[in-house]
Amino acid sequence: MITKRIQEATKNHLRVLANQLVAELILRGFVTEYPPARDIRERNGRIHVIAGEMFSGKSEELIRLLRRNIFAKIGFVVFKPARDNRTENVWCRNGHELEAIKVHSSREILEYIVAHPEVRVIGIDEAQFFEMDDLVVEVVRTLADKYHIVVFVAGLDMTFEGVPFNNMPFLMAIATEVHKVHAVCVECGRTATYSRRNPELGSEQIAVDNLKQERYQAVCRRHRPF
């Protein structure tokens, strides 16, 4: 029994290593053949980015777009950066949520697709937490162009300092469609376009925490903090 378990664990480990190797070769351009679409209707890979400030409904829109596939009987998988430790799943304030796989880098998303080539739709939430040295742009482009996958991406477009957030502007640049969503300014009720850090909490940026979201506020251009 112990020997059988060791053999099974070894097989699983080798399978993981093989998927990692294939993903690495794909990103380096050494793989030129990919699972073909069975017919022209499946060659619909595209990139849909949902971007905006805090409280703008990004995750809610991501969940809505993904759940539509349930009625069409199309399976989907959702990923989120492990750095986002607030919740385990993709969650929005109306109570809806989707189970998500946490990844430490976007490369793990590609490794998952290599192991599960039948996946046709994926969602990536909180994409701004993939750092600049992460290959998320290349991964998303590969999934859409080579694997014919529909990729939905949601994330903050700017930090609370008004700076484009990591790879989000590049993801928006390669997107088939960009959907900017907006909250309401807490000061005046106008359309919000910025995220403001609570002034009482100081100037140090805290990108992720397990406290209440009231650390940040949605504000308009007039009430932006800079």
C-alpha positions as a LaTeX table, in Angstrom:
\begin{tabular}{lrrr}
\hline
Residue & $x$ (\AA) & $y$ (\AA) & $z$ (\AA) \\
\hline
Met1 & 0.00 & 0.00 & 0.00 \\
Ile2 & 2.81 & 2.41 & 0.90 \\
Thr3 & 4.69 & 1.57 & $-2.31$ \\
Lys4 & 1.55 & 2.23 & $-4.36$ \\
Arg5 & 1.07 & 5.62 & $-2.70$ \\
Ile6 & 4.69 & 6.53 & $-3.38$ \\
Gln7 & 4.30 & 5.56 & $-7.02$ \\
Glu8 & 1.14 & 7.63 & $-7.36$ \\
Ala9 & 2.77 & 10.64 & $-5.66$ \\
Thr10 & 5.75 & 10.30 & $-7.98$ \\
Lys11 & 3.49 & 10.23 & $-11.05$ \\
Asn12 & 1.64 & 13.34 & $-9.87$ \\
His13 & 4.91 & 15.13 & $-9.20$ \\
Leu14 & 6.27 & 14.24 & $-12.64$ \\
Arg15 & 3.01 & 15.40 & $-14.21$ \\
Val16 & 3.32 & 18.76 & $-12.48$ \\
Leu17 & 6.95 & 19.11 & $-13.58$ \\
Ala18 & 5.98 & 18.27 & $-17.16$ \\
Asn19 & 3.27 & 20.94 & $-17.16$ \\
Gln20 & 5.73 & 23.46 & $-15.76$ \\
Leu21 & 8.25 & 22.60 & $-18.48$ \\
Val22 & 5.66 & 22.93 & $-21.26$ \\
Ala23 & 4.50 & 26.29 & $-19.89$ \\
Glu24 & 8.09 & 27.52 & $-19.76$ \\
Leu25 & 8.75 & 26.40 & $-23.35$ \\
Ile26 & 5.56 & 28.11 & $-24.52$ \\
Leu27 & 6.53 & 31.42 & $-22.90$ \\
Arg28 & 10.02 & 31.19 & $-24.40$ \\
Gly29 & 8.61 & 30.58 & $-27.87$ \\
Phe30 & 9.88 & 27.03 & $-28.34$ \\
Val31 & 6.41 & 25.52 & $-28.69$ \\
Thr32 & 4.66 & 26.30 & $-31.96$ \\
Glu33 & 1.90 & 23.67 & $-31.96$ \\
Tyr34 & $-1.17$ & 23.99 & $-29.76$ \\
Pro35 & $-4.39$ & 22.03 & $-29.31$ \\
Pro36 & $-6.39$ & 22.87 & $-32.47$ \\
Ala37 & $-9.94$ & 24.20 & $-32.28$ \\
Arg38 & $-12.33$ & 21.51 & $-33.46$ \\
Asp39 & $-14.17$ & 23.93 & $-35.72$ \\
Ile40 & $-14.26$ & 27.62 & $-36.57$ \\
Arg41 & $-16.84$ & 28.33 & $-33.86$ \\
Glu42 & $-14.29$ & 27.46 & $-31.19$ \\
Arg43 & $-11.69$ & 29.88 & $-32.54$ \\
Asn44 & $-13.13$ & 32.70 & $-30.49$ \\
Gly45 & $-10.28$ & 33.42 & $-28.11$ \\
Arg46 & $-10.52$ & 36.98 & $-26.83$ \\
Ile47 & $-9.54$ & 39.17 & $-23.88$ \\
His48 & $-12.12$ & 41.16 & $-21.93$ \\
Val49 & $-10.73$ & 43.51 & $-19.26$ \\
Ile50 & $-12.87$ & 45.05 & $-16.51$ \\
Ala51 & $-11.11$ & 47.95 & $-14.81$ \\
Gly52 & $-11.96$ & 50.68 & $-12.36$ \\
Glu53 & $-11.46$ & 52.10 & $-8.91$ \\
Met54 & $-12.42$ & 50.60 & $-5.54$ \\
Phe55 & $-16.12$ & 49.79 & $-5.04$ \\
Ser56 & $-16.85$ & 50.10 & $-8.75$ \\
Gly57 & $-18.27$ & 46.59 & $-9.15$ \\
Lys58 & $-15.37$ & 44.94 & $-10.99$ \\
Ser59 & $-15.73$ & 41.55 & $-9.31$ \\
Glu60 & $-19.51$ & 41.74 & $-9.59$ \\
Glu61 & $-19.24$ & 42.26 & $-13.35$ \\
Leu62 & $-16.66$ & 39.47 & $-13.64$ \\
Ile63 & $-18.98$ & 37.08 & $-11.82$ \\
Arg64 & $-21.92$ & 38.10 & $-14.02$ \\
Leu65 & $-19.98$ & 37.51 & $-17.24$ \\
Leu66 & $-18.66$ & 34.15 & $-16.08$ \\
Arg67 & $-21.96$ & 32.86 & $-14.75$ \\
Arg68 & $-23.58$ & 33.35 & $-18.15$ \\
Asn69 & $-21.60$ & 30.34 & $-19.31$ \\
Ile70 & $-23.49$ & 28.12 & $-16.88$ \\
Phe71 & $-26.67$ & 28.45 & $-18.97$ \\
Ala72 & $-24.73$ & 27.59 & $-22.12$ \\
Lys73 & $-23.24$ & 24.58 & $-20.31$ \\
Ile74 & $-19.73$ & 25.90 & $-20.83$ \\
Gly75 & $-17.36$ & 25.23 & $-17.96$ \\
Phe76 & $-15.02$ & 27.91 & $-16.68$ \\
Val77 & $-12.21$ & 28.29 & $-14.15$ \\
Val78 & $-11.44$ & 31.35 & $-12.01$ \\
Phe79 & $-8.01$ & 32.38 & $-10.75$ \\
Lys80 & $-6.79$ & 35.06 & $-8.37$ \\
Pro81 & $-3.35$ & 36.03 & $-7.05$ \\
Ala82 & $-2.44$ & 34.40 & $-3.74$ \\
Arg83 & $-1.30$ & 37.84 & $-2.62$ \\
Asp84 & $-4.95$ & 38.83 & $-2.23$ \\
Asn85 & $-5.61$ & 37.37 & 1.22 \\
Arg86 & $-8.92$ & 39.07 & 1.94 \\
Thr87 & $-11.12$ & 36.21 & 0.73 \\
Glu88 & $-10.57$ & 32.71 & $-0.63$ \\
Asn89 & $-12.93$ & 33.11 & $-3.58$ \\
Val90 & $-14.00$ & 35.84 & $-5.98$ \\
Trp91 & $-16.52$ & 37.78 & $-3.93$ \\
Cys92 & $-18.64$ & 40.88 & $-4.47$ \\
Arg93 & $-20.66$ & 42.95 & $-2.02$ \\
Asn94 & $-24.05$ & 41.73 & $-3.23$ \\
Gly95 & $-23.19$ & 38.34 & $-1.73$ \\
His96 & $-22.36$ & 36.48 & $-4.95$ \\
Glu97 & $-19.12$ & 34.56 & $-5.19$ \\
Leu98 & $-17.28$ & 32.04 & $-7.33$ \\
Glu99 & $-14.74$ & 29.46 & $-6.26$ \\
Ala100 & $-11.24$ & 30.52 & $-7.27$ \\
Ile101 & $-7.84$ & 28.90 & $-7.60$ \\
Lys102 & $-5.11$ & 30.95 & $-5.95$ \\
Val103 & $-1.87$ & 31.24 & $-7.89$ \\
His104 & 1.49 & 32.74 & $-6.97$ \\
Ser105 & 2.24 & 33.74 & $-10.56$ \\
Ser106 & 0.37 & 33.84 & $-13.86$ \\
Arg107 & 2.64 & 31.03 & $-15.08$ \\
Glu108 & 0.59 & 28.68 & $-12.88$ \\
Ile109 & $-2.51$ & 29.62 & $-14.90$ \\
Leu110 & $-0.82$ & 28.51 & $-18.09$ \\
Glu111 & 0.36 & 25.32 & $-16.38$ \\
Tyr112 & $-3.25$ & 24.60 & $-15.39$ \\
Ile113 & $-4.45$ & 25.06 & $-18.99$ \\
Val114 & $-1.65$ & 22.81 & $-20.28$ \\
Ala115 & $-2.99$ & 20.12 & $-17.94$ \\
His116 & $-6.65$ & 20.92 & $-18.76$ \\
Pro117 & $-6.78$ & 21.88 & $-22.46$ \\
Glu118 & $-10.55$ & 21.39 & $-22.51$ \\
Val119 & $-11.08$ & 24.67 & $-20.61$ \\
Arg120 & $-12.60$ & 27.31 & $-22.90$ \\
Val121 & $-13.31$ & 30.21 & $-20.53$ \\
Ile122 & $-11.33$ & 31.56 & $-17.58$ \\
Gly123 & $-11.59$ & 34.51 & $-15.23$ \\
Ile124 & $-8.76$ & 36.34 & $-13.45$ \\
Asp125 & $-9.69$ & 38.62 & $-10.55$ \\
Glu126 & $-7.50$ & 41.24 & $-8.82$ \\
Ala127 & $-5.08$ & 41.13 & $-11.75$ \\
Gln128 & $-3.32$ & 44.27 & $-10.51$ \\
Phe129 & $-1.54$ & 42.16 & $-7.91$ \\
Phe130 & 0.58 & 40.43 & $-10.56$ \\
Glu131 & 3.85 & 42.37 & $-10.30$ \\
Met132 & 5.60 & 44.04 & $-13.24$ \\
Asp133 & 8.10 & 41.18 & $-13.52$ \\
Asp134 & 5.24 & 38.68 & $-13.84$ \\
Leu135 & 4.47 & 37.39 & $-17.35$ \\
Val136 & 0.70 & 37.83 & $-17.04$ \\
Val137 & 0.45 & 39.83 & $-20.29$ \\
Glu138 & 2.23 & 37.10 & $-22.26$ \\
Val139 & 0.21 & 34.39 & $-20.51$ \\
Val140 & $-3.15$ & 36.04 & $-21.25$ \\
Arg141 & $-2.19$ & 36.70 & $-24.86$ \\
Thr142 & $-1.10$ & 33.06 & $-25.29$ \\
Leu143 & $-4.33$ & 31.75 & $-23.80$ \\
Ala144 & $-6.45$ & 33.83 & $-26.17$ \\
Asp145 & $-4.35$ & 33.51 & $-29.34$ \\
Lys146 & $-3.00$ & 29.97 & $-29.09$ \\
Tyr147 & $-5.50$ & 28.13 & $-26.92$ \\
His148 & $-8.60$ & 29.97 & $-28.22$ \\
Ile149 & $-9.71$ & 30.74 & $-24.66$ \\
Val150 & $-12.02$ & 33.57 & $-23.65$ \\
Val151 & $-10.18$ & 35.40 & $-20.86$ \\
Phe152 & $-12.01$ & 37.75 & $-18.51$ \\
Val153 & $-9.70$ & 39.93 & $-16.41$ \\
Ala154 & $-10.73$ & 42.27 & $-13.58$ \\
Gly155 & $-8.56$ & 44.65 & $-11.59$ \\
Leu156 & $-7.80$ & 48.13 & $-10.32$ \\
Asp157 & $-6.59$ & 50.42 & $-13.09$ \\
Met158 & $-4.69$ & 52.78 & $-10.75$ \\
Thr159 & $-3.15$ & 52.83 & $-7.28$ \\
Phe160 & $-4.46$ & 55.31 & $-4.71$ \\
Glu161 & $-1.64$ & 57.60 & $-5.89$ \\
Gly162 & $-3.09$ & 57.72 & $-9.40$ \\
Val163 & $-0.34$ & 55.57 & $-10.94$ \\
Pro164 & $-1.23$ & 52.77 & $-13.41$ \\
Phe165 & $-1.31$ & 49.58 & $-11.35$ \\
Asn166 & 1.40 & 47.10 & $-12.40$ \\
Asn167 & 0.41 & 45.20 & $-15.56$ \\
Met168 & $-3.19$ & 46.45 & $-15.78$ \\
Pro169 & $-2.53$ & 49.13 & $-18.44$ \\
Phe170 & $-0.77$ & 46.55 & $-20.63$ \\
Leu171 & $-3.63$ & 44.09 & $-20.23$ \\
Met172 & $-6.04$ & 46.84 & $-21.23$ \\
Ala173 & $-3.87$ & 47.57 & $-24.28$ \\
Ile174 & $-4.04$ & 44.00 & $-25.63$ \\
Ala175 & $-7.70$ & 43.48 & $-24.73$ \\
Thr176 & $-10.37$ & 42.81 & $-27.31$ \\
Glu177 & $-12.72$ & 44.81 & $-25.13$ \\
Val178 & $-12.17$ & 47.10 & $-22.13$ \\
His179 & $-15.03$ & 47.82 & $-19.77$ \\
Lys180 & $-14.43$ & 50.72 & $-17.37$ \\
Val181 & $-16.75$ & 50.57 & $-14.38$ \\
His182 & $-17.18$ & 53.34 & $-11.83$ \\
Ala183 & $-18.37$ & 53.88 & $-8.27$ \\
Val184 & $-19.87$ & 57.05 & $-6.81$ \\
Cys185 & $-17.68$ & 59.67 & $-5.14$ \\
Val186 & $-18.11$ & 59.57 & $-1.36$ \\
Glu187 & $-17.68$ & 63.34 & $-1.19$ \\
Cys188 & $-20.10$ & 64.69 & $-3.77$ \\
Gly189 & $-21.92$ & 61.82 & $-5.50$ \\
Arg190 & $-20.29$ & 62.40 & $-8.89$ \\
Thr191 & $-18.87$ & 59.54 & $-10.92$ \\
Ala192 & $-15.75$ & 58.28 & $-9.17$ \\
Thr193 & $-12.57$ & 57.58 & $-11.09$ \\
Tyr194 & $-9.96$ & 57.29 & $-8.32$ \\
Ser195 & $-9.31$ & 55.30 & $-5.16$ \\
Arg196 & $-8.38$ & 57.31 & $-2.08$ \\
Arg197 & $-6.62$ & 55.97 & 0.97 \\
Asn198 & $-8.21$ & 56.94 & 4.27 \\
Pro199 & $-6.17$ & 60.00 & 5.36 \\
Glu200 & $-6.29$ & 58.86 & 8.99 \\
Leu201 & $-4.27$ & 55.75 & 8.11 \\
Gly202 & $-1.16$ & 57.61 & 6.95 \\
Ser203 & 0.62 & 57.65 & 3.60 \\
Glu204 & 2.07 & 54.13 & 3.48 \\
Gln205 & 0.46 & 52.08 & 0.76 \\
Ile206 & $-1.19$ & 48.89 & 1.90 \\
Ala207 & $-2.20$ & 46.95 & $-1.18$ \\
Val208 & $-3.60$ & 43.94 & 0.59 \\
Asp209 & $-4.95$ & 43.45 & 4.06 \\
Asn210 & $-7.62$ & 41.46 & 5.85 \\
Leu211 & $-9.34$ & 44.48 & 7.35 \\
Lys212 & $-12.45$ & 46.27 & 6.17 \\
Gln213 & $-12.49$ & 47.78 & 2.71 \\
Glu214 & $-13.15$ & 51.18 & 4.33 \\
Arg215 & $-9.37$ & 51.63 & 4.21 \\
Tyr216 & $-10.10$ & 52.98 & 0.73 \\
Gln217 & $-12.73$ & 55.28 & $-0.72$ \\
Ala218 & $-13.91$ & 55.99 & $-4.24$ \\
Val219 & $-13.61$ & 59.66 & $-5.22$ \\
Cys220 & $-14.04$ & 61.80 & $-8.33$ \\
Arg221 & $-11.37$ & 63.82 & $-10.11$ \\
Arg222 & $-12.22$ & 66.88 & $-8.02$ \\
His223 & $-11.68$ & 65.07 & $-4.72$ \\
Arg224 & $-8.69$ & 62.97 & $-5.68$ \\
Pro225 & $-5.87$ & 63.09 & $-3.09$ \\
Phe226 & $-3.17$ & 64.49 & $-5.39$ \\
\hline
\end{tabular}
